[in-house]
Amino acid sequence: MWIERDMAARLKENQGLYAYIVIGPRQCGKSTLLYHVGEGECKEVTFDDFQLRDLAERDPALFLEQYPPPVILYEIQYAPELFPEIKRVIDDLKRKQLKGNDPIKPIFFLTGSNQILLDANVKETLVGRAGFYHLSTLSVNEIRRAFPKISLVELLFKGGWPELYTNPNLDTVKYLNDYIRNYIEKDIVYSAGIVKRKEFHTLLGMLAASTANILNCASLSKDSGVKSVTIDEWISILERTELVYLLQPLEANLNKRLTKSPKFYFLDTGLANRLQGRLDSEQLLLSPQAGALFETLVLAEIVKCIQNFGKNWKIHLWRTKEGEEVDFLIENGKGDWLALDAKLSIHGARAVSLPPSLKRTLPQVKQMILVTYDHKKLQLSKDCLQLPIAELTKFLLQWDPS
């Protein structure tokens, strides 16, 4: 089953590039997306195959003779020696295009799941020659389009991993356990050179329990026995591999009362839920962490909207030392701002006013958007709108359609 991805339309546009690189965590749907964009007409090669990886490293020219473009190359970070050859092919095509004025069409479709290795080996070679796209797990917009009646509990428990929706026979707990063990604890840990693997696993659990909370490395260090500087380094690695997100506060020089500490989020609730140790979904909404998981879901939906539709928006946290807080402030770079709060309201939300400090600092913010799981879009008061998360992407795109 193909779950339509919001990014597909962007990848099908002719953008005058010969190569597209889709970057994102393993199993988030990169390969399936590119297969459908290429309409099944491209050859496919995965560099998880050690024999093909070895050939591409030893003789990249021979490799491309055997697998000429158009071609989809999966996990390209494992074959860095291939990139100069791809660059050469693209440059040759560019020169021919200048002489003959032939249309430019993408012929290399590449995926990469290890941002650390990509940064080290890939990006510089293809700057100006390739389009870079960041794909995360399924958004609520994509899931609800395919499964309109899906429950909040199932969404929070499974997260956005496509296989858990396309293959209902998969056990969610086993699938995510395998993902943590085979990708996070092996692939990422190995490529980042992390030696203290047991401590890293312990920290993952502590971070999962802290999703949607202010990041406090000193407290994490005290509880885990890992130095704060090491925790900072490990969080940076998780951030670069697009598994977590640090929501930074608005620049403190705009308002001296603002706190400077970021909020920490996982970018997939299924992964956060599994690392919290929950084995089933029955009592999930009764858990003290249910509200934080829903806030995590809302943050992830905003980030995925930005990624999938190529927006240049910035997300900020508003939190004063006196306790006034807005979960998310979005700016579009054109002087427009949105204020959003995540509210896990089973029986409907009550109107919430904008904090006075925010109204003074950003008078262009006119209302608070309360993002709930269900219920209908409803104006709760003059300056407070209730918005179901299934409509959040549509709402954001109408706010800034360009």
Buried (B, 14 or more C-beta within 10 A) or exposed (E): EEBEBBBBEBBEEEEEBBBBBBBBBBBBBBBBBBBBBBEEEBEBBBBEBEEBBEBBBEBBEEBBEEBEBBBBBBBBBBBBBBBEBBBEBBEEBEEEBEEEEEEBEBBBBBBBBBBBBBEEBBBEBBEEBBBBBBBBBBBBBBBBBBEEEBEBBBBBBBBBBBEBBBEEEBEBBEBBEEBBEEBBBEBBBEBBEBEBEEBBBBBBBBBBBBBBBBBBBEEBBEEBEBEBEBBEEBBEBBBBBBBBBBBBBBEEEEBEEBBEBBBBBBBBBBBBBBBBEBEEBEEBBEBEBBBBBBBBBBBBBBBBBBBBBEBEBEBBBBBBEEEBBBBBBBBBEEEEBBBBBBBBBEEBBEBBEBBEBBBEBBEEBEBBBBBBBEBEEBEBEEBBBBBBBBBBBEBBBEBBEE
